[in-house]
Amino acid sequence: MIDEALLKLLVCPKSKAPLKQVGNELICEVSGLAYPIEDGIPILLVEEACQLEQGTNKK
């Protein structure tokens, strides 16, 4: 789990929109990308993100 204070500072590198944690991913609803969290470290690289399915909050 990402610390709540840190999560408030993190933004999507593509859209600059806020992120929310869902399981082991950080989700950006604006860009539709899910960034993985590996060993407690968010991987905020667009090329490592997964595209979310249309109309859902999970991939």
ABEGO torsion letter per residue (X at the ends): XBBAAAAAABBBAAAGBBBBBBEABBBBAAAGBBBBBBGGBBBBBAAABBBBBBGBABX
